[in-house]
Amino acid sequence: MYEFRVVDIHIEDGGDQELLVTASSPEAAARKALGIDLVRSGAKRDLRAKVYFQHPGQSLSMVRLYAKVAERAIAERV
């Protein structure tokens, strides 16, 4: 288990929200922090979170996570 800093870049007031969580992967960290499943590839408009982490002895890493296309389509219909 590693500590991840999840930055939610899709909140309503325009600001970013950061959450620290312990998880096994960036996707698991986002699921824990935001309560939604995200994927590592997608369109720029679907960008939902950036997840930062650092394994021992390595430099800081960041993964961009995107909303799934099917979930975006459902949200647009509502």
Secondary structure, 3 states (H helix, E strand, C coil): CEEEEEEECCCCCCCCEEEEEEECCHHHHHHHHHCCCEECCCCHHHEEEEEEECCCCCCCEEEEEEECHHHHHHHHHC
